Amino acid sequence: MTDLAVTLPGLALKNPIMPASGCFGFGQEYGRYYDLNELGAIIIKAATKEPRLGNATPRVAETPSGMLNAIGLQNPGIEVIMQEKLPWLAEHYPELPIISNVAGNTEADYVAVCEQISQAPNVHAIELNISCPNVAHGGLEFGTSPEAAATLTKACVAVSQVPVYVKLSPNVTDIRPIAQAVEAAGAAGFSLINTLVGMRIDPKTRQPILANQTGGLSGPAIKTVAIRLIHQVRSISKLPIIGMGGVSTAADALELMAAGANAIAVGTANFSDPFACPKLIAALPDELAKYQLTDLKSFGLPQEGTHD
Ligand SMILES: Cc1cc2nc3c(=O)[nH]c(=O)nc-3n(C[C@H](O)[C@H](O)[C@H](O)COP(=O)(O)O)c2cc1C
């Protein structure tokens, strides 16, 4: 038996694979297709203080090796998430660790949502989304400045009952000062990476395809960028990293881990294959066996408390 277990602050994972925020809703639809208990954890869709309808349509477009999205953080709001979505997950998957993605327009919004959602008994960690490229307020304006990122992180860490992982943006010149500032502000770890800002134009109308004009690029097209940024952050920090960006196979997952990720989130791959996560988990033992390994720890992952 291959041991796929990974331990991170707040998270004892039986395997390192989890669906990425925004690509799995709150699990209810995918739960009709397979047993979500197979997953290491799930990262649920961004929670905001008020319900959000998101941006106008069209808000997704295909690209070679990926997709553009400008959903705009559509979600039912913290009250519905606390009263319906999280209890549904607790009832059906009592052992499944949940990471709550949190977003807001202002620092006060983020703080209020972190405080409330971190009290839910089945929320084991928070993923602070300071990197959404598709909203006018509260996304990149926090994620592209070390000072703003640190101030927000500190305020959220102060009220959260669970460890706070900060989801950094790839849309910066140098990610390292932002990672350092967030670490100094008390983050338990990082999530890397969110989407890259992109655009498509319809040659017939000469107009942008997305109503929002620009969107976030995800999928295989961004895997090499994710690897570069994970490697850069790993070179300056020992905090755990949940790596994501273009992962669809076990080999992709191990490549991000070799760059420094401790666990892996899978986003866009779920849209082309709803079974992407369970297939990847099933393939991990054979992928490790290629390197004569029977557990993930021996792959060279920085383990909590043991790396120096
Ligand atoms: C349709 C869609 C919606 C997303 N919504 C969120 C979100 O609500 N919060 C967030 O932090 N990231 C969101 N993301 C970003 C993903 O969680 C992930 O960071 C990114 O897509 C890179 O991984 P991938 O290449 O495996 O998709 C979204 C991505 C997509 C494609």
The ligand as an ORCA input file, in Angstrom:
! r2SCAN-3c Opt
* xyz 0 1
  C     -14.360     28.904    -13.414
  C     -13.339     29.211    -12.364
  C     -13.737     29.799    -11.159
  C     -12.784     30.096    -10.169
  N     -13.198     30.640     -8.984
  C     -12.284     30.871     -7.997
  C     -12.683     31.371     -6.718
  O     -13.875     31.558     -6.424
  N     -11.721     31.626     -5.793
  C     -10.390     31.402     -6.059
  O      -9.535     31.648     -5.188
  N      -9.982     30.891     -7.242
  C     -10.892     30.622     -8.213
  N     -10.475     30.095     -9.407
  C      -9.037     29.767     -9.607
  C      -8.751     28.294     -9.330
  O      -9.065     27.946     -7.990
  C      -7.261     27.955     -9.611
  O      -6.432     28.739     -8.773
  C      -6.859     28.225    -11.058
  O      -7.911     27.896    -11.934
  C      -5.583     27.478    -11.468
  O      -5.759     26.071    -11.411
  P      -6.166     25.176    -12.703
  O      -5.220     25.545    -13.804
  O      -6.043     23.752    -12.224
  O      -7.582     25.531    -13.045
  C     -11.413     29.797    -10.405
  C     -11.021     29.207    -11.620
  C     -11.965     28.902    -12.589
  C     -11.501     28.257    -13.871
*
